[in-house]
Every structure is written in C-alpha cells, then in structure tokens.
Amino acid sequence: MYKLLQGIGNGKKMKYQTFRKNSQLLTLNDYLAVERTILANERTHLAYMQTVISFLVAALTLYKVLGGIEGIIVALVLVSSAGYFFIRGRKTSQEVTKSLAEFSGSETKK
C-alpha cells in the first residue's frame, strides 16, 4: 500500500496512474475502490457473526433465567434467528467476494 501512496502530496495527479492487478490495468481510484469494498465486506461479515454470537448468548441466558417451557421457546426462537443471520451473512459475503473477483479478475476466497 505504501507504493500506491508515494506520489500523493507532491503535485502528481494520481488518479490517472494505473496499476496492474491480476493482469488487468486499474486506475488508482478503481484499485482503492476495490480495496475499500473488500474491507467493507469483511466488516459486514464480522458484524453478522457478532450478531449471531449475541443471539446465542441471549438464548442461553434467557433459557437459564426463564426456565421451563417459556425459556425453551424463547431460546429456540433466538437460536433460529441466529441461524438465519449466520446463513445470510455467509451468503452476502460470498456474493460480494464473487463480484469483486469477477471485477478484478482474481480468485479470492473467503
């Protein structure tokens, strides 16, 4: 990343500089946009996983606090919600990764 930013601040128009990424020429704007999108995708995936863990902890806590059939029902609802968010988070992450791989011509896997 350091090499990308060396010309900034010395009067050069960096937006017209090109970079070769996986045998495809990208301008600096395109290259940095891809990098920002990759980082945003990772943050989104981690947020989904944090939500899943929160739902599982809430399910366990409410099961212990409520006990009985009410605790089991609430826990099952929360666990099924956690499963939904896990599947949705993985699917979203894979779709964005696939789109980025098609754009940049690489085979990145998550």
C-alpha positions in Angstrom: 0.0 0.0 0.0 3.0 2.3 0.6 4.0 2.2 -3.0 0.5 3.3 -4.0 0.6 6.4 -1.9 4.2 7.6 -2.6 3.2 10.2 -5.1 0.4 11.9 -3.0 1.2 15.4 -1.9 3.9 16.2 -4.5 1.7 17.7 -7.2 1.1 14.5 -9.2 -2.3 13.6 -10.5 -2.5 10.1 -9.0 -6.0 9.4 -10.3 -4.5 8.7 -13.8 -1.8 6.4 -12.6 -2.5 2.8 -13.5 -1.7 -0.4 -11.6 -1.7 -4.0 -12.8 -3.7 -6.3 -10.7 -4.0 -9.9 -11.9 -3.1 -8.9 -15.5 -5.8 -6.1 -15.6 -5.0 -2.4 -15.6 -6.8 -0.4 -12.9 -6.6 3.3 -12.2 -5.7 4.3 -8.6 -9.4 5.1 -8.0 -10.5 1.7 -9.1 -7.8 -0.1 -7.2 -8.6 1.7 -4.0 -12.3 1.3 -4.5 -11.8 -2.4 -4.7 -9.7 -2.4 -1.6 -12.3 -0.3 0.3 -15.1 -2.7 -0.8 -13.1 -5.7 0.3 -12.6 -4.2 3.8 -16.2 -3.1 4.0 -17.3 -6.7 3.1 -15.1 -8.1 5.9 -16.5 -5.6 8.4 -20.1 -6.6 7.3 -19.3 -10.3 7.7 -17.8 -9.7 11.2 -20.9 -7.7 12.2 -23.1 -10.6 11.1 -21.0 -13.0 13.1 -21.2 -10.7 16.2 -25.0 -10.6 15.9 -25.1 -14.5 15.7 -23.0 -14.7 18.9 -25.1 -12.2 20.6 -28.3 -14.1 19.8 -26.8 -17.3 21.0 -25.7 -15.8 24.3 -29.1 -14.2 24.7 -30.8 -17.5 24.1 -28.6 -19.3 26.7 -29.2 -16.5 29.2 -33.0 -16.4 28.8 -33.2 -20.2 28.9 -31.4 -20.2 32.3 -33.4 -17.2 33.6 -36.8 -18.2 32.5 -36.6 -21.9 32.7 -39.4 -24.2 31.8 -41.3 -24.2 28.6 -41.1 -20.4 28.2 -37.3 -20.5 28.3 -37.2 -23.2 25.8 -39.5 -21.4 23.4 -37.6 -18.1 23.7 -34.3 -19.9 23.3 -35.4 -21.8 20.2 -36.6 -18.5 18.6 -33.3 -16.8 19.3 -31.2 -19.8 18.1 -33.2 -20.0 14.8 -32.7 -16.2 14.4 -29.0 -16.7 14.9 -29.0 -19.5 12.3 -30.8 -17.2 9.8 -28.2 -14.4 10.4 -25.4 -16.8 10.0 -26.6 -18.1 6.7 -27.5 -14.6 5.4 -24.1 -13.2 6.5 -22.2 -16.0 4.7 -24.3 -15.7 1.6 -23.9 -11.9 1.4 -20.1 -12.2 2.0 -19.7 -14.8 -0.7 -21.8 -12.8 -3.3 -19.7 -9.7 -2.8 -16.4 -11.7 -2.9 -17.5 -13.3 -6.1 -18.5 -10.0 -7.7 -15.1 -8.5 -6.7 -13.3 -11.5 -8.1 -15.1 -11.1 -11.4 -14.3 -7.3 -11.5 -10.6 -7.6 -10.6 -10.0 -10.9 -12.4 -8.8 -12.7 -9.3 -9.9 -15.8 -7.5 -10.1 -14.6 -3.9 -11.8 -16.9 -1.4 -13.2 -16.2 2.0 
